[in-house]
């Protein structure tokens, strides 16, 4: 890689400096875009004309774009391009509608616009902000906020360490349903892009399951077209300044994209360290994930010490990409009572719909002569990485429990593979619409592994 870079620079140091400068510039640009929001404030009588004008310019916000603003005004929200244009122009003249003004920085879920809509409004998490001043914290406890919370893997881990949930945001209704079922009816806020950072309660730790890795290897702001939600994390960190942030993503985020992540955190006052660690260190699953630990500079007195047990188990793990074999670490885990192999997570009986139908078996067989046997789980080893499309993607990706016929992992078994306790309700996601029980696997496969998070946070 550096040989190619040296074709343009005289030394490696010069190439590294140029790469860092490019990453810093990209981070600054994307953070500015994350904060580039706003709305046109208009009398109700001309709201339709404003919407039409914004649509003609290509500036109207996708999705919900109109809400009340006070008693006698409407707010019509714009996208990033519209916010940038109207911030330096006269809104009435530009849109050709009299009596309107542009309000930069206004978000559709802000308190000035009535706050978030939907079931989030009545959740305990939403009401916490109004009561937090009168609450007293237990000795040694801390508060945390979850962005892209999923079904609550970070909350499971941090509550076990004495943490108190102050805020959560998640846009997937199925994941929100599971979250509420497990945490006393707390429904996460929806789209984090709609929420003012000032409306997020103060907290000590911020967590985020970073959305996707499509920016891996990409250069420049264009490479983050699908991953700019990461800069919502940076936007919240900049305002709330918690002591610590723990971020998780698939291991494909590397190269220039990872430099941008580090530079973005540095822009708002955080020093970041990262490592790819396989959950095989703690669970019967090969699940390599990137963890970024970011500490506010004024509290980061020494380098972050990664848990030794994770590094030890990672070295002992089998290099086989498909199946983990037993090693000394796994035998030690069995002694202390941890689930350390696939057979340890299996239920005594599986429901009828877990078994492959003849049609499904035929589809699997069509992908190769040995497909049916090659994709059977190694019961005395580790499971393959559990994916969010575990049931829907059975043709190519799913791993099956051996038997006649083979079967899928049940939802409970999938949750155990991810490290969720048996008290965790994994059935709620399939009950909120007609998507079926298979949809419940999606948030499980997207979740973080609570034992892995707990090991890092401890």
Wavefront OBJ file of the C-alpha trace (Angstrom):
o trace
v 0.000 0.000 0.000
v 2.728 2.441 0.974
v 4.692 1.756 -2.214
v 1.760 3.179 -4.151
v 1.550 6.211 -1.852
v 5.274 6.890 -2.155
v 4.759 7.376 -5.877
v 3.100 10.670 -4.924
v 5.110 11.604 -1.794
v 8.821 11.685 -1.132
v 8.723 9.910 2.254
v 6.453 7.619 4.227
v 6.096 10.309 6.900
v 4.880 12.745 4.269
v 2.366 10.210 2.975
v 1.081 9.501 6.494
v 0.723 13.227 7.196
v -1.202 13.735 3.957
v -3.481 10.779 4.733
v -4.199 12.138 8.221
v -4.919 15.609 6.853
v -7.358 14.171 4.299
v -9.114 12.130 6.994
v -9.337 15.180 9.264
v -10.838 17.284 6.485
v -13.373 14.567 5.648
v -14.353 14.248 9.315
v -14.817 18.012 9.659
v -16.952 18.158 6.514
v -19.213 15.286 7.522
v -19.658 16.605 11.060
v -20.666 19.968 9.597
v -23.192 18.166 7.371
v -24.625 16.287 10.365
v -25.289 19.648 12.010
v -26.630 21.237 8.819
v -30.375 21.024 9.402
v -33.234 23.465 9.618
v -36.775 24.341 8.651
v -38.732 27.047 6.901
v -41.172 28.669 9.333
v -44.403 29.683 7.649
v -47.992 30.692 8.419
v -50.334 27.700 7.960
v -51.961 29.327 4.933
v -48.778 29.185 2.835
v -47.418 25.839 4.060
v -48.467 24.086 0.853
v -46.683 26.668 -1.270
v -43.519 26.232 0.799
v -43.636 22.449 0.412
v -44.105 22.783 -3.351
v -41.219 25.253 -3.664
v -38.862 23.103 -1.593
v -39.817 20.019 -3.592
v -39.117 21.867 -6.845
v -35.620 22.762 -5.586
v -35.011 19.224 -4.343
v -34.653 20.521 -0.770
v -37.625 18.915 1.007
v -36.707 16.506 3.790
v -37.527 12.865 3.148
v -40.216 11.294 5.276
v -42.076 13.442 7.764
v -41.317 17.048 6.857
v -44.044 19.269 8.347
v -44.974 19.868 11.967
v -46.382 22.595 14.187
v -44.002 25.201 15.569
v -45.704 27.082 18.352
v -49.377 27.994 18.219
v -49.588 29.822 14.903
v -46.750 28.563 12.730
v -45.730 25.528 10.731
v -42.174 24.229 10.286
v -41.297 22.667 6.934
v -38.027 20.769 7.185
v -35.305 20.672 4.562
v -32.482 18.310 3.692
v -28.752 19.069 4.004
v -28.572 20.746 0.600
v -31.556 22.952 1.372
v -30.225 23.892 4.807
v -26.872 24.911 3.339
v -28.523 27.005 0.624
v -31.102 28.741 2.808
v -28.582 29.497 5.547
v -26.954 32.039 3.241
v -30.029 33.319 1.396
v -33.335 35.065 2.016
v -35.880 32.252 2.347
v -38.869 34.306 1.157
v -37.083 35.545 -1.970
v -35.501 32.188 -2.769
v -38.737 30.226 -2.447
v -41.022 32.952 -3.796
v -43.298 32.764 -0.758
v -43.857 35.840 1.390
v -43.866 35.811 5.177
v -41.493 32.875 5.659
v -38.131 32.641 7.411
v -35.470 29.982 7.755
v -34.615 28.551 11.188
v -31.147 26.941 11.002
v -30.445 24.069 13.386
v -34.101 23.237 14.034
v -34.841 19.489 14.169
v -38.225 17.893 13.700
v -38.001 15.985 16.993
v -36.890 18.966 19.069
v -38.869 20.265 22.029
v -39.723 23.399 20.056
v -41.572 21.144 17.621
v -43.320 19.107 20.277
v -40.662 16.457 20.803
v -40.453 12.962 19.270
v -43.671 11.422 17.983
v -45.073 7.974 18.627
v -44.834 5.650 21.648
v -41.444 7.137 22.612
v -43.250 10.165 24.040
v -44.653 8.228 27.002
v -41.687 5.975 27.669
v -39.770 6.062 30.926
v -36.606 7.028 29.059
v -38.261 10.075 27.541
v -39.656 11.191 30.898
v -36.292 10.754 32.599
v -35.056 14.095 31.335
v -37.721 15.958 33.296
v -37.035 14.100 36.534
v -33.308 13.471 36.456
v -32.468 16.576 38.501
v -34.381 15.196 41.486
v -33.009 11.671 41.201
v -30.105 10.510 43.308
v -27.703 7.947 41.964
v -26.496 4.939 43.899
v -22.884 4.971 44.995
v -20.631 3.870 42.133
v -23.371 3.948 39.515
v -23.179 5.726 36.177
v -25.580 6.779 33.464
v -25.360 5.715 29.854
v -27.016 6.576 26.558
v -27.474 4.140 23.661
v -27.513 5.218 20.024
v -28.607 2.627 17.443
v -29.611 0.617 20.498
v -31.064 -2.392 18.687
v -32.756 -4.712 21.151
v -30.603 -3.494 24.068
v -27.373 -5.510 24.120
v -25.385 -2.591 25.505
v -28.011 -2.023 28.196
v -27.862 -5.671 29.301
v -24.085 -5.348 29.700
v -23.948 -1.953 31.393
v -26.811 -2.510 33.814
v -24.915 -5.563 35.038
v -22.074 -3.178 35.933
v -24.328 -0.795 37.864
v -25.262 1.530 35.015
v -28.570 3.383 34.658
v -30.152 3.955 31.242
v -30.642 7.654 30.530
v -31.526 7.573 26.836
v -31.862 5.208 23.891
v -32.446 5.707 20.179
v -33.449 3.047 17.648
v -35.406 3.336 14.420
v -36.329 -0.344 13.804
v -39.827 -0.936 15.243
v -39.155 -4.651 15.710
v -36.063 -3.977 17.795
v -37.962 -1.294 19.738
v -40.686 -3.821 20.528
v -38.148 -6.263 21.960
v -36.392 -3.479 23.860
v -39.622 -2.355 25.503
v -40.575 -5.925 26.425
v -37.303 -6.369 28.293
v -36.826 -2.999 29.957
v -40.037 -2.130 31.724
v -41.790 -0.625 28.723
v -38.979 1.797 27.829
v -39.394 2.453 24.121
v -36.298 3.985 22.507
v -36.595 7.292 20.715
v -36.778 6.904 16.960
v -34.588 8.598 14.380
v -31.573 10.163 16.123
v -31.233 12.685 13.294
v -34.507 14.265 14.496
v -33.349 14.855 18.065
v -31.495 17.890 19.394
v -28.309 17.002 21.231
v -29.402 19.347 24.023
v -32.502 17.199 24.547
v -30.402 14.098 25.273
v -30.006 13.702 29.061
v -26.553 14.031 30.563
v -24.718 10.741 30.782
v -21.300 9.301 31.616
v -21.011 6.671 28.889
v -22.297 6.735 25.311
v -22.644 3.514 23.355
v -23.386 2.934 19.693
v -23.620 -0.042 17.416
v -22.247 1.801 14.403
v -24.578 1.382 11.407
v -22.951 -0.651 8.658
v -19.480 -0.777 7.157
v -20.125 0.425 3.648
v -17.469 3.108 4.096
v -14.729 0.528 4.560
v -11.833 1.357 2.319
v -13.630 4.357 0.830
v -11.953 7.714 0.428
v -13.476 11.129 0.919
v -16.919 12.184 2.044
v -18.595 10.335 -0.824
v -17.419 7.039 0.668
v -19.575 7.664 3.723
v -22.820 8.141 1.790
v -24.539 5.313 3.698
v -22.559 5.628 6.905
v -22.972 9.266 7.820
v -25.108 8.226 10.761
v -21.790 7.760 12.549
v -21.549 11.535 12.633
v -24.753 11.662 14.648
v -22.683 9.940 17.334
v -20.037 12.646 16.989
v -22.713 15.358 17.120
v -24.018 14.032 20.450
v -20.500 13.588 21.869
v -19.595 17.166 20.976
v -22.472 18.596 22.997
v -22.874 16.130 25.882
v -19.181 15.286 26.460
v -19.563 11.992 28.375
v -16.399 10.563 29.886
v -16.398 7.476 27.664
v -17.822 6.151 24.402
v -17.904 2.494 23.365
v -18.574 1.887 19.690
v -19.025 -1.442 17.895
v -19.036 -2.330 14.209
v -18.264 -5.179 11.841
v -14.559 -5.714 11.282
v -14.603 -4.424 7.688
v -14.281 -0.811 8.817
v -10.594 -0.131 8.250
v -8.097 1.885 6.249
v -9.053 5.456 5.447
v -12.554 5.069 6.910
v -11.105 4.098 10.274
v -8.797 7.126 10.138
v -11.842 9.327 9.570
v -13.513 7.779 12.624
v -10.447 8.518 14.775
v -10.107 12.072 13.459
v -13.813 12.769 14.005
v -13.521 11.684 17.629
v -10.409 13.828 18.013
v -12.280 16.856 16.654
v -14.688 16.747 19.607
v -12.084 16.024 22.270
v -11.713 12.250 22.425
v -8.755 9.945 22.107
v -9.696 6.648 20.473
v -8.237 3.161 20.565
v -9.572 0.238 18.582
v -9.207 -3.494 18.271
v -10.908 -6.317 16.398
v -11.826 -9.035 18.876
v -13.617 -12.314 18.255
v -16.517 -13.096 20.605
v -15.158 -16.655 20.542
v -13.155 -15.495 23.555
v -16.343 -15.567 25.627
v -19.084 -17.246 23.580
v -19.594 -20.275 21.300
v -19.606 -18.105 18.167
v -16.985 -16.793 15.800
v -17.926 -13.123 15.711
v -15.094 -10.731 14.927
v -16.125 -7.158 15.619
v -14.357 -3.836 15.727
v -14.562 -2.095 19.090
v -13.607 1.554 19.451
v -13.076 2.878 22.964
v -13.026 6.688 23.003
v -12.139 8.549 26.199
v -12.475 12.246 26.777
v -8.966 13.637 26.772
v -9.142 15.204 30.216
v -9.915 11.815 31.816
v -7.641 9.583 29.718
v -4.544 9.551 31.887
v -3.158 6.246 30.597
v -3.633 3.965 27.557
v -6.745 1.823 27.606
v -5.972 -1.713 28.795
v -7.838 -4.300 26.751
v -9.042 -7.306 28.787
v -6.388 -10.021 28.834
v -8.892 -12.858 28.679
v -10.015 -11.685 25.236
v -6.523 -11.623 23.774
v -5.679 -15.023 25.295
v -8.796 -16.710 24.002
v -8.340 -15.118 20.578
v -4.844 -16.595 20.251
v -6.034 -20.035 21.287
v -8.995 -20.066 18.923
v -8.940 -22.254 15.857
v -8.056 -20.381 12.628
v -10.779 -22.324 10.833
v -13.078 -19.592 9.463
v -16.166 -21.790 9.496
v -15.995 -23.814 12.707
v -14.183 -23.270 16.016
v -12.556 -26.331 17.580
v -12.086 -26.892 21.282
v -8.967 -25.466 22.875
v -7.591 -25.227 26.412
v -9.503 -21.967 26.959
v -12.763 -23.683 26.078
v -12.132 -26.481 28.579
v -11.431 -23.869 31.253
v -14.685 -22.125 30.382
v -16.570 -25.389 30.881
v -15.065 -25.732 34.355
v -16.340 -22.300 35.419
v -19.757 -23.006 33.966
v -19.859 -20.849 30.837
v -21.558 -21.985 27.644
v -18.562 -22.773 25.463
v -19.815 -24.945 22.585
v -22.837 -25.094 20.309
v -24.306 -28.122 22.086
v -24.340 -26.093 25.323
v -26.856 -23.617 23.896
v -29.274 -26.102 22.312
v -32.784 -26.496 23.691
v -34.062 -29.926 24.637
v -36.811 -29.641 22.033
v -37.290 -27.381 19.049
v -40.607 -26.259 17.559
v -41.764 -27.853 14.322
v -41.158 -24.689 12.288
v -37.439 -24.810 13.137
v -36.865 -27.869 10.913
v -36.025 -27.497 7.236
v -38.905 -28.348 4.974
v -38.316 -30.555 1.946
v -38.485 -27.445 -0.249
v -35.911 -25.597 1.869
v -33.603 -28.604 1.886
v -33.844 -28.746 -1.895
v -32.904 -25.070 -2.167
v -29.876 -25.607 0.082
v -28.811 -28.672 -1.916
v -28.946 -26.650 -5.137
v -26.004 -24.519 -3.937
v -23.584 -27.477 -4.041
v -23.363 -31.234 -3.668
v -21.979 -31.031 -0.124
v -23.944 -27.962 0.960
v -26.198 -29.813 3.382
v -23.303 -31.350 5.356
v -20.841 -28.460 4.959
v -23.228 -26.091 6.698
v -24.041 -28.275 9.696
v -22.935 -26.831 13.030
v -19.937 -28.373 14.799
v -21.648 -29.206 18.082
v -18.402 -29.369 20.061
v -17.106 -26.140 18.554
v -18.326 -22.640 17.810
v -21.130 -21.416 15.611
v -20.527 -19.370 12.499
v -21.221 -15.654 12.750
v -24.940 -15.220 13.306
v -26.271 -12.874 10.625
v -29.340 -10.656 10.697
v -30.859 -12.527 7.728
v -30.326 -15.905 9.385
v -33.708 -17.351 8.444
v -34.338 -15.419 5.227
v -30.833 -16.072 3.904
v -30.894 -19.810 4.450
v -30.037 -20.594 0.823
v -26.440 -19.424 1.150
v -25.622 -18.312 4.686
v -27.467 -20.130 7.452
v -25.866 -22.783 9.629
v -28.017 -25.711 10.692
v -28.235 -27.931 13.752
v -27.526 -31.558 12.721
v -30.509 -33.895 12.694
v -33.008 -35.658 10.484
v -33.921 -33.294 9.043
v -31.479 -30.519 9.985
v -32.976 -27.444 11.587
v -32.405 -23.770 12.230
v -31.305 -22.449 15.575
v -34.339 -21.432 17.594
v -34.610 -17.803 18.633
v -33.624 -18.750 22.179
v -30.569 -20.622 20.912
v -29.607 -17.653 18.735
v -29.886 -15.358 21.750
v -27.697 -17.697 23.799
v -25.090 -17.744 21.039
v -25.056 -13.931 21.263
v -24.671 -14.020 25.044
v -28.152 -12.866 26.107
v -29.517 -14.390 29.318
v -32.436 -16.807 29.177
v -34.600 -14.215 30.934
v -34.345 -11.967 27.873
v -37.547 -11.957 25.789
v -36.608 -12.629 22.156
v -40.094 -13.282 20.818
v -41.572 -9.772 20.870
v -40.107 -8.576 17.557
v -42.314 -10.880 15.509
v -45.550 -9.840 17.166
v -45.973 -6.195 16.153
v -47.030 -6.791 12.547
v -47.484 -9.577 10.009
v -43.767 -10.029 9.337
v -43.784 -13.348 11.160
v -41.575 -14.845 13.829
v -38.611 -15.050 11.426
v -38.276 -11.280 11.701
v -37.214 -11.739 15.323
v -33.852 -13.076 14.145
v -32.983 -9.766 12.480
v -32.347 -7.687 15.619
v -30.665 -10.666 17.303
v -28.187 -10.995 14.435
v -27.587 -7.234 14.468
v -27.002 -7.048 18.213
v -23.776 -6.652 20.085
v -22.719 -9.459 22.428
v -23.372 -8.322 26.024
v -20.506 -10.368 27.566
v -18.025 -8.822 25.111
v -19.260 -5.304 25.889
v -19.183 -5.982 29.610
v -15.582 -7.170 29.422
v -14.511 -3.928 27.745
v -16.609 -1.613 29.900
v -15.620 -3.188 33.205
l 1 2 3 4 5 6 7 8 9 10 11 12 13 14 15 16 17 18 19 20 21 22 23 24 25 26 27 28 29 30 31 32 33 34 35 36 37 38 39 40 41 42 43 44 45 46 47 48 49 50 51 52 53 54 55 56 57 58 59 60 61 62 63 64 65 66 67 68 69 70 71 72 73 74 75 76 77 78 79 80 81 82 83 84 85 86 87 88 89 90 91 92 93 94 95 96 97 98 99 100 101 102 103 104 105 106 107 108 109 110 111 112 113 114 115 116 117 118 119 120 121 122 123 124 125 126 127 128 129 130 131 132 133 134 135 136 137 138 139 140 141 142 143 144 145 146 147 148 149 150 151 152 153 154 155 156 157 158 159 160 161 162 163 164 165 166 167 168 169 170 171 172 173 174 175 176 177 178 179 180 181 182 183 184 185 186 187 188 189 190 191 192 193 194 195 196 197 198 199 200 201 202 203 204 205 206 207 208 209 210 211 212 213 214 215 216 217 218 219 220 221 222 223 224 225 226 227 228 229 230 231 232 233 234 235 236 237 238 239 240 241 242 243 244 245 246 247 248 249 250 251 252 253 254 255 256 257 258 259 260 261 262 263 264 265 266 267 268 269 270 271 272 273 274 275 276 277 278 279 280 281 282 283 284 285 286 287 288 289 290 291 292 293 294 295 296 297 298 299 300 301 302 303 304 305 306 307 308 309 310 311 312 313 314 315 316 317 318 319 320 321 322 323 324 325 326 327 328 329 330 331 332 333 334 335 336 337 338 339 340 341 342 343 344 345 346 347 348 349 350 351 352 353 354 355 356 357 358 359 360 361 362 363 364 365 366 367 368 369 370 371 372 373 374 375 376 377 378 379 380 381 382 383 384 385 386 387 388 389 390 391 392 393 394 395 396 397 398 399 400 401 402 403 404 405 406 407 408 409 410 411 412 413 414 415 416 417 418 419 420 421 422 423 424 425 426 427 428 429 430 431 432 433 434 435 436 437 438 439 440 441 442 443 444 445 446 447 448 449 450 451 452 453 454 455 456 457 458
